[in-house]
Amino acid sequence: MNHAPDFDSRVAAALANPTLKVAIERTTGTARTKRAAAMAAWPEFPAARALGRDIKDHVIENLAHYLVAFEKNADAAGTKVHWARTGEEACQIVVDICRKAGAKSVTRAKSMLGEEIGLPHALEAAGLERVETDLAEHIIQLAGDPPSHIVWPALHKTREQVAELFRAHHRDPGAMATVEAMVASARRQLREKFMAADVGISGANFLVADTGAVCTVTNEGNAELTTTPPRIHIVTAGIEKLVPSTAHAMAMLRLLVRSATGAELTQYTTFHNGPKRAQDRDGPDEFHIVLVDAGRTRMLNEGLAEMLRCIRCGACLNHCVVYRQIGGHAYGATYPGPMGSVLTPMLDGLEQAQDLPRACTLNGQCQEVCPVAIPLPTLLRGWREKSWQRGFEPARVRWALALWRFTAMRPRLYEFAGNIGLRIMPLFAHGGWISRMPLAGGWTAHRDMPSPSGGTFLAQYRRRFKK
């Protein structure tokens, strides 16, 4: 995926879209408020966060051991475990299972790994009817859009836009005046698809090594309807999803749910462990797990092991000042926001994704809210350093930084330049704001800049220090 030529234009389009800003803030604003309330009511969060970090680091350091243990215990439960080095291999394994079963239709619960490896496109290319069962995924499937958030894929759509989609695509659109009416319409539309599907495909929030079980977490129950009625259940999961035991999975769930939605527990937390047994009333006849590497072991060797802690809660996106302005599609990648800006250069190559680490302000909010304490700003700076060393930065950027370095290394010149800027900027201000100014078009094209209200930082620092 080539990001470089189109990144600026995607960002410009997003910034110029007022409806997008409304849609983003409706969801991320609510998520931030709920998370803050959940953390305020959970004084054990710092200790739980440290535990979650240690659990993930322990598994990463002993990954081979836990992979072997998971395969052994999953096999004992009747699960067929498959290994895929690349996303392409994983997709081929899934398609082959479907073809062997003579499947015509496939239901799919939301899975960012599936998006990462291109599974939706692989299923369609194989002639299989693909039905996305998560409500948000159903919305973007109708719209023909990729996900714009890892927890709320249709975050970029307002409820008014969703109502229009349902009127156009549902057999019984009815009155779409309320969210409840839209949900009811989607439920009627999807119900028969759930019951008629030959294969159900899900991801995994956690893989439990000592039982071979797969844990899924949803608020809609769509994952249970995706994995239980069909005769075949296929799980695609990254190898970093492992935890040692069910107790460790429960500890991680406390972090995941509060960070993602601000709740104590999701509506549906399910542990799947093998196909239907003789005494079971329902469940799949076959249970397959496709364990996907797709660059994860390479991350261990290239200084990104800490990123393998990520539990895909989306908190870093909700608090990112850049994501909240441009949304997910502007990133042009499967994973947006801070975590995507770290992952995408590894997945797609730094030369193709060099714009993403540069887009970060490095304000550190993402690290503050990360439930497993991933040092995202540090990892992003690492990508910036590599981009600079490999000569990927445009010539104008290198010249501008060289000029800044020359000035910054000469304190008197630096202070003189700051004082000149302080005197010039108010000339462009109206009512305390600057809407247009030379060399500031990237900022003022879509928002006003506050006029400086005091002296330079150095001058203010001296006044305060003298006191």
N, C-alpha and C positions, 0 to 999 in steps of 0.2 A: 504494500500500500504506500503510495507516494504522497507524503504530507507536504513537502516543502513548497511546491508551486501554488498550492491552493489554500494554505493555512490562513494567510492574511485576508484573503477574500471571504473565507468562511467566517472568520472572526468579525469582519466588517458587516457582513450580512446579519449575523446574530445580534450585534450591537444596535443595528438599525431596526430591529424587530421588536416593537413595544409589547406585542402579545406574548412573545417568548419570555420576556422578563416577568410578566404577570404570572405565567404558568410556572416558571422556575420558583419564584418567591412563594407562591401558594404552598408548594410542597416542601421546599427546603426550609422555609421559615417555620412551618409547623413542625418539621423534624427537629430543628434546632431547639425549639421551645420545649418539646416533649423530652428530648434527650437531657436538656438542662434540668428539668424537673425530676427525671429519673435518677440522675446522678446526685442531685441534692438530697434525695430520699435514700441514698445508698452510700453511707459513709465508708463502707468497705471497698469502694471502687478502687482506690490506689493499690490495696493489697491484692484484689482480684485481678487487676491489670498486670501487676508484677507476676502473678501466678500464670496468667494466660501467656505472657511473653516467655516465661520459663518453660512452659509446656511445649510451645511451638519450637523454641530453640532446641530443646532436648530431642524432639522428634527429628528436626532437621539434621542435627549432629549424628543421629542414629537411624537415618532414613532407611538404609538397606535392611537393618534388622527388623524394623516395623513393617516394611513392605513384605518381607518373607513371612512374618507372623500373620499379617492380614490375609495373604493369599492362602496360607495353610488353613486358617480358621474359616474363611469364606468357603473354601472348597469342602470342608467338613460339613458345612450347612447346606450343601447342594448347589452352591453358586458356581458359575463358570467364569473364571477370571481371565481377562485378555490384557495383553500389554501392547502399548502403542508408543513408539518413540516420537512420532510426529502427529500433528493434527490430521494430516492426510491419511495416515495409517489408521487413526482412530475412526475417522469417517468411513473408511472402507470396511472396517470390522463391523460397524453398526449396520451399514447397508447390506453386507453379506448375511448377517443374522436375519435381517428382514426378508431378504430374498429367499433364504433357505426355508423360512416359515411361510412363504407364499403370501406375505402381507400386502395389503392394498392401502391401508390407512394407518397413520401413526399419530398418536397424541403425544405432546411434548410439554412437560412442566418447565418453568423458567430455569435456565442454566446459562450463566455467563461463559462457562467453559465451552458449551455448545456453540455459542456465538463466536468465541475465540477461534475454534477449529473449523468454522464454516459448516457445521452440521446441517442447519436448515437448508442451505443451498445443495448440499450433497444428497439430502433426502429427495428434494424436488427433482434434481438431475436424474435420480434413479427411478423417477416415475411414481413416487409414493405421495399420497395425499398427506400433507402435514397440517396438523391442527394445533395451534398454540392455545394452551388451556388457562394459563395465567391471564387474568383480566387485562392487565396492561399489555402483555404480549399479544393478546388477541386484538387489542386496539391498534398496535403498530403493525400487526400483520395485515389488517384491513387497509391501513394507510400506506403500506409498502415502505415503512421507515425502519431503520435500525434502532436499537435501544439508545436512549439518551442518558440513562442512569442505571447503575447496576442493581438497585433495589426497586426503583420505580421507572421502568423502561419507557413509559408514556408520559413522563413528567413534562415534556415539551408541549403536550396537548392540553388545552383548556377543556373544561367540561362542555362548553358550547361546541367546540370542534368535535368532541367525541359523540355528542348527540347527532351531529350532521353525518358522521361516519356510520352510526348505527341505523339511521334512517335510510341510508343508501344501500346498506349491505344486509341487514337483518330481514328475515321473512316477516316478522311481526314487530316492527319498530315501535308501534304504539306511541303514546305520548312521552316525549323525552324531556319533560320539564324538570325532573328531579334525578339526582344520582341514583336513588333507589329504583326508579323506573328503568334506568339504563342497565343497572346490574341485573334486574329481573329479565330484561330482554336478552342479555348475554347468556344468562343461565339457561334460558329456553333454547337459545341457538346452539349452545355447546353440549347440552345434556345428551342428545342422541349420538354425538360424536364420541363422547366418553364411552358409551356402552357398545358402540359398534367397532371401535378400534381393534386392530390385530396386535399392535405393539404399543407399549407405553415407554417413553424415554424420559428419564429425569437426570438431574445432576445430584450432587451430594454436598451437604454443608460440612459433614464430618464422616470420616471412615474410621471405624473403631477396630483397632488392631487385634485386641484379645478376644473378640467375638466374631469378627468378619462382617459386622453389621454396617449398614449405611443409614445415616441420619439425614432426614430432610425436614426443612422448616418452612411453613407457609402460613398465611393468614386467611386463605380462601378455601382450603380443602381440595384445591384442584390437583395437587400432587398425589393425594390419596386416590382420587378418581382416575388419575393417569396411570398409576402403578398397580392398582388392584384389579379392575375388571379385565384388562387385556390378558391374553394368555402368555404374553412374553413381556418382561420388564427388563429394560436395558438402562444401566447407570453409566454415565460418562463422568469421570472425576480426575482432577489433577492429583498427582502423587503427594502434593503438599497438604492435602486434606486430612491426613492421618492424625489420630490421637491415640495414646496408648490404651485407654479403657473407657468404659461408659461413664465412670466418675469424672474423668478428664473431659469428656464430651459435655457433660452437664455444666462443668465449670466454664467451658468456653461458650456454651449457650447463654449463660447469664450475661456475658460480655456482648455477645453478638446481638441479642434482641434489644437490649437497652440502647446500644449504640446505633442500631439501625432504625428502630421505630419508637424508642422511649418506653416500650412496654416491659413488663417483667418476664413474660413468656408469650410466645406466639400462640395463635389459636390451635395450630396443628404442629406437633413435634412427633415425628414418626421414625421408628427404627425398623428398617427392613433387613431381614436376615434369611436369605435363601428363598427358594420357590415354595409353593403351597405344599403342605404336608398332608398326610392321609386324614388327620383329625381336623384340619382347617376347613372352614366353610367357604372361604374365598381366597384369592391370591393368584399370582401367575403360575403357570406350569413350568416356565423356564425363567431363571434369573441370571442375568449377565452383568458383569462389571468390567468396564473398559478403563484401565488405569493409564493415564496419559502423562507423558513427560513433556513434550513440546517446549523444550528449552529450560525446564525447571532445574535439571541437574547442571546445566551450563551456568545458571544463575549462582549456584554454589561456588563455582570456580572463578567467577568474574566479579566478586565483591558485592553481590546482591542477595546474599543468604537471608538478610533481615527482611527482605520483601516477601519471602516465602512464609512469613508469619501471617500475612494478610488473610482475614476471614471474610472479606467481601461484605462489610457492613454498610459501606457508603458514607460513614460519618465524615470522612475527609472531603468528600464532594460537597456535602451539605454546608460545610463551614468554609469552603474555599472561595475567596473573594473573586477569583477569576472565573471559576465554574458558574458561580451565581450570576455573572454578567453575560456569559456566552453560551451556557448550556453544554450538553454533551456532544452534539453533532459537530460542533466547530473543531473538536479535537481530531476528527477524522480517523478514529481508532475504535477498537472494541471497548477498551477501558478508558474512560475520560477522567478528568480531574487529576489531583495529585498522584494517586496510585497509578493511574493510567500513564501519566507523564514519566513515571519510573519504569513501568512494565513495557510500554510500547517500543522504546528504543532497543530493548532486548528482543522482543518478539519480531519486530519488523526491520530492525537495523537502525543504528544511530543516524546514518546519513539520510535516511528517509524520514526519521522522526525527530530531527534535531530541533525543530521549532518548539516542541512540547516542553522540554525542560526549561527553555528560555522564557516561556510564557508565565512561569511561576514568579510571584513576588517575594517568595522566601520569607513570608511573615510568620510562619511556624504554627498557624492554627491547626493545620492538618495533624501535626505531630502531637499537639496538645490533646486532641480528642481521640486519637487512634487508640482503640482498646487493647492493642498489643504493643504499643509504644514503638512503632516503626519510625526511625529517624528519616522521614520523607525529605525534609529540606536538605539534609546531608547527602542523601542518595541523588537528589536532583543536582546539587552542586557537583557531584562526581561526574554526572553526565555532561554538565557544562564544561568541566575541565577537559574531558575526553574530546568533546566537540572542538574545543579550542586547539588542543594538541594535534588533532587530525586535520586542522585547517578547514573545517566546515563553516566557520563563521564568515558572513559576507564581508567584502573588503571595507565597506563603509562602517561596519561595526568595529572592525579591527582598528581602523583609523580613529574612530570616535573614542574608543577605549584607550588608545595610545595617547590621544590628546588629554583625556581626563587624567591618565596616570601622570603625564608630564606636569599637569597643573597641581594635582593632589600631592605630589612629592615636593612641592614648593609652597609652604604654608602661606607666605605673604601674597603670592600670586593667587592662590586658592581663595584667600579671604577677599582680595581685591575683586576677583571675578564674582564672588557671592554678593558683595555689596553692589556691584554694577547691576546684577540681575535683580536684586531687591528694589532698586530704584526704577528699573525699566518696567517690570511686571505690572505695577499699579497703573501705568499709562494705558493699558489695555483693558482695565477693569471697569465694569458698570454694575453698580449696586453691590459691590463686594465680590463679584464673580467675573472670571475671564472666559468669554465664549470663543474668542479667536485670538491667536498670537503666533508670530513666526516661530517655526521649529517645534510647535506644540500641537500640530494638527492631529497627531495620533490620539491625543487625549481629548481635544476640544471638538472633534468631529461629532461626538455622540454625547458629550456631557461637559458641563462647565467646570472650570478650575477655580478653586478659591483664591482670592487675592491675598498676598502675604499680609498678615496683620501685625507683625512685629519685626524685630531685627533678625539677622542671620542666626543660625543655630549657635555659632561660636560666640556671638555677642550676647545672646541670652544665657549661654552657659557661663560666661565670665561674670555676668551680673549676679547670677544665682550663686556661683562659687564664692564670690566676694562676701556674700551675706553669711 
